[in-house]
């Protein structure tokens, strides 16, 4: 296994299939304040980072610092569960749309932080989550329904309720990104995959085979969410209607990687909740679970095309325990028959897991010809010597270049896949 820092720069991010069902009907009557269930949960590990200087500066310099107070006022005005649910969904959806609009140059910038920044969305979501967690409603609210409100906040603020495609003449593409991670190492960190998702959501790219519309979602860097089926819930209803999908995460410095093979193994590197998970990726029907899944993206053409300033590699390396052996070995050219996964091309963190889950879902839905797989971006780096500022020219330039190249890679992939089908 690689050193943790190497792991976080080449991995990215992933979970199983037990769906959490959102609460249904509203409570029939308003309860007296004395009957209200007070919030007793402590702030999450992620929420506890909110008070640090860098998150507060990022929120202030983007104008996203005003969103949590507005949300808190809306919660206070909710006199029953139905109203609370509407307010949570409304504010969470508006957060996603505001982040997308800001990234794509629509509406006010809200401050001097560059528009393409993904970090305001992440920290504002946590600020809303904190308000919801500490809110004492005017009506009875049990733990199940409070959890349902948090689920609604998560899904709506990650674009999962915002996926819209036009008619059949436009190709349909789904791209996923991730939240920033390793924030205890540096709270200033952004994630170019999340920034790409904001920049590309709802956009059209011109391909040799006609226009393609890209829709995007962003996933958390949390083992538990993946084990509870976050990936499958978000993707299952869309995959049968797509022309192409790619999961995206931050990978290694200075390069893109198209990951050829994904492994069914969790390596245990801590997530954004500082939790570690080691073992086989938990999925439904584990008896039929393969050790490996493969990309169906046109990897050879993607490595050959001129898509931007960073080289694009077809990454075929895996780590396996060969059949009949007990110790892991690294194979440069993919797994051998009967081997047990210990790392896919994208490692053993959540980037490998989302790739594994999405491609396994593709296969279990009977879509073997649907082009899909995982793309690792270069690491989003600050300028030399910048250890304190939340942004700098190199940071902004690198993010813009990565986003532009993701867009170009997607366009090439759509064109190549359509030619192959033809």
N, C-alpha and C positions, 0 to 999 in steps of 0.2 A: 504494500500500500504506500502511496506517496505521502510525503510530509504534508501536514494539514494545510499549510499555505499553498503548496502546489495543488492540493486537492481543491481548495476553494477557487483557484484560478482556472481549473480545467473542468470543473464539474458544473453545476448549475442547479437544476432542481426537481417532485413528485407525489400515491395512496390508494386504497382498495375500493370496495364497492358496496358497502352497507350504507344506503342512502338515509340521510336525516330528513324527515318530513316536516315541512313548515306547518305551524299551527294553522288550523282552518278557521272556523267561524269566530267572530268577535264575542267577547264576554257580553252576556245579555244586559247587564246593568252596571252602573257605576257604584263602586264601593266607597264607603267613607274613608277618609285619610287614615283613621285609626286601624282599619283593616288592611292597609297596604302592606305588601311584603317589601321590606327594606332591602336594598342591595347590601350584601355582606361580603361579596367576593373582593379579594384584594386585586389591585391592578395586575394585569398580565406582565410578563417579563418585557414584552415589546412596549407596552404602555409606560412602563417605568423609565424608559429611555427618553420619553417626550420632554422632560424638563432639562435635558442637556442643552448646552449653548447652541450647538450646530442645528439640531432640529428646530429650535425656536427661531433661529435666524432664517432658516430655509422657509418656514411658514410665514414669517413676517415679510421677507423680501419677495414673496410670490402673492401676497394677499390672501393666502389660504388660512391665515390665523383667525379670520373673521368667521369661519364656517362652523367651528365647534360652539361658540356662543349662540349663534343663530339656531343651531340644532337643539341646544339645551332649552332655549325658549320654546321651541316647538314641542318638545317633550313635556315641558311643564304645562302647556296648554291642552294636552291630550287627556280627555276625561274617560276614555275607555280603550280597550285593547285595539279595536278596529282603527280608531283614529291614530293611536300610537304606531301601529303597523304601517299605515299610510304615510305618516310623517317620516318614519325610518326609511322606507323605500324611496320616498320622494327626495329626501336629503342625500341619501347614498347615491341614487341615480344622478342627481345634480352634481355631486362631487366628481363622478366619473366623467360626465359630459363636460364639466368645467375644465378638468385636466386635459381631456382630448382637445377641446377648443383652444385652450392656451397653447398646447403643443403645436397645433396646426395654424396658429396665427389669428384666430377669431376672438373677438372680444378684448377686454382690457387685459394687459399683462399683470396688473396688480402689484407690480414692483419691478426691481431691476434684475431679478434672477432670470437667466435665459429661459426662453419659452419652452424649449424642448426638454426641460428637466423633469424627471419622473419622481423625484423625491417629495415634492409638495403633496402629491396624491398619497403616498405611503404615510407620511406623518399626519396629514389631515384625517385620514381614515382612522388612525390610532386615536387621534383626539376625539373624534366622534364616538369611537368605541368606548373610550374612557367616560365620556358623558353618559352614554347609555348604561354602562356598568354601575355608575354611582347614582343614577336617577332613582328617586323614590316616587313612584306613581301615586295618583289619587285613587286608584282602584286596585283590587286584588290582582296580583301578578305572580304566578307560580314560576318555579325554576324552568319548567319546560317551555313556557311561553317567552320568558326572558331570553332563553337560549335561541328560540325561533327568531326573535328580533335581531339578535346578534348575527344569525345566519343570513337574514335578509339584508342587513347592513353589509356584510362581507360580499355576498354575491352581486348585489346591485352596484356596489362601488368598485367592482372589478370588471364590469362590462358584460357580465354573464346574462343580464336581461336586456341587453342593448344590441344583440346580433340581428341584423336585418339584411336580407339579400334581395336584389331585384329579380327580374324575370330570367328565363332560361338562356337568353342570348349573352349574358355576362357570366364569366367563370366565377366560381365561388371558392374563396381561399380563407382559411382560418389560421391565424398566427397567435401563439401564446407567448407571454413574457412572465417575468418574475419580479417580486419585490426586491429591494436592496437587502443584503445580508452581510454577515460578519460585522455587525454594527458595534459590538463591544471593542473590536479592534480599531474602528474608526467610524464614528457616527456620521461622518460627512459622505459616506459611500453612496453612490447611485448604481443603478443596474441598467446597462444599455439595452437589455432585452425588454425591460419595462418601458424605457423611453421609446424604443421602436414600436411597441404596441400602441402607445399613445399617438405617435406620429402617423401610424399607418391605419388606424381604425377608421373604417368607413371610406377609405380612399380607393380610387381606381388606378390601376397600373396598366399601361399599354403593353401588350405582348404581340408576338408574331401571329398569334391565333385569336387576337381580338382583346377587348378589355376584360380585366379581372378585378373584382371587388374584394378587398381585404377587410375582414372583420377580426377583432382581436379581443382577448381576455388576458387578465393578469392573475397569477396564482401566488399564494403565500409560500414562504420558505418555512414550512412547518410539517414535520413528519406526521403528526396526528391528523391533520386535515387530509393528507393523502391516504392514510390508512382508513379514513372514514368515507372515502369515495369522492373527494372533491373533483378529481380529474374526470372520472367517469360520468358524474352527474352533469358536469359542464359540457362535455363533448359528445356523449352518446347520441343525443337527438340530432346533432348537426352532421356527424360524419357521413351518414348515408347520402347526404345532399351536397357534399363538397366535391370540388374538382382537385383540391390539394390542401394539405395542412402541414404546418411545421411548428413544432415546439421550439422555443428559443431560450437560451440562457447565456450568461457570461462564462467564458471559457479561459483560454490561455492568452497571454500577452501577444499582441502583434499578429494574430492570425484568426481566421475562421476555420472551423472544423465541421464537416458533414459527418455525423457519427454513423458508421455503417451498422454496428451491432449494439444492442442494449441488453443488459444483464439483470437477472431477477435477484439482486442482492443489495442490501442496505449496509453501507460501511460504517455508519455510526457518527459521522462528523456532526457536531452540534448545530441545531437549527436556530431560528430566530427566537425560540423560547428557551434556548440553551438546553434542549433535550437531545439525547443521542438514541438512535435506534439501530440495532445491528441484527441482521437475519434476512431471511427470504422476504422479498417484497410481498406483502399480504394482499391477496386478491380473492375474489369469489371463485368458487370451484377450483381450489388449489390442486386437486387431483389431476386436472388437465393443464396445469400451468407449465409452460415451457421455461427452460432456463434462459433462453435467448430469443429475442425478436430482432427483426432486421428493417432497415430503412427501405422505402420504395421511392425515395427521392432520386432524381437523375444525377447521382453524385459525380459521375465522370464529367458530364457536361458542366456542372457547377464549378469544378476545379479548373476547367479549361477556359471558361468564359471570363471576359474582362468586366468584372462587376464593381471594382473599386480599388482603393490603394492597398488593402490588406490581402495577402494570399489566402486562398481557400484550399483546404486539404481534405482528401478522402481519408478519414481516420479509421483504420481497420484493427487497431490494437485492442485486445481484451486481456483480462486476467481470469484464469480458470483453474479449477482443480480437475486435471484430466481423469477420464474414466479409470477406475481402479487405483487411483493415487490418493494421497492425503494432503499434499502440500500445494498451495497455489503457485502457478507459473504465469508469466506474461507471454502472450502470443502476438507477434506483430501482424499476423494475417488472419485474425478471427479465431473463433472457437473450434475445437476439434469435436468429433462425434461423441456424444455421451458425457460431455464434461459438465461440471457444475460451475455456475457463474460466481465470480468474486468481484468483477468490475467490467462494465461495458466500455465502449470507446469513450463515453463521457464520464467514466469513473463509477463511483458507488454512492454518490450523493443524490439530491433530488432532481438534478438535471437528467441524470441517467434514469431515475424513476419515472419522471413524467414521459420521457421518450418510450420507456418500456410499457407504461400503462396505455399511452395513446396508440402505440402500434399493436399491442395485444388486443385492445378494444377494436381496432380496425380489423384484425384477423378474426376475432370472435363474432363480429357483425357480418362476416362473410364478404369483406371488401378487399380482397387480396390485390386488386389492381389500382386501388386508390393511392396516389402518390402521397407519402407522408413519412416523416422522420424528425430528426432533431438537428438543430443548427446551433453551434457554439460560436459566440461572438468574441472578439478581442476583449481584454480587460479594459475597463474605462478608467484611465489613469489621470491623476492631477499633474500639473507641471512640476518640473524638477525643483526640489526645495520647498514646495508648498506643503506644509504639515499642519496648517491652522485654518486657512481660508476655505470657505465652503465652495468656492468656484474659482476658476482662472481661465485664461484664453485657451490653453492646451486642453483642459477638461472639456470645454464647450466644443472645440474643434473636433476632438476625438469622438465625442458623442454624435455630432452631426455626420461625420464620415461613416461611423458604424451604422447609423440609421439609414443613410443613403445606400449603403451597400446591402443591408438587409432587404430593402425595397428592390434593388436590382437583382439580387439572388432569387427573390420570390418571382419576379417577372421572368427570369430565365428558366426557372423550374416549371412554371406554368406552360411556357412555350414548348419546352422539351418534352414534358409529359403529354401534351396534346399531340405533338408529332409522333410520339411513340404509340399512342393509342390509334392514331390514323394509319 
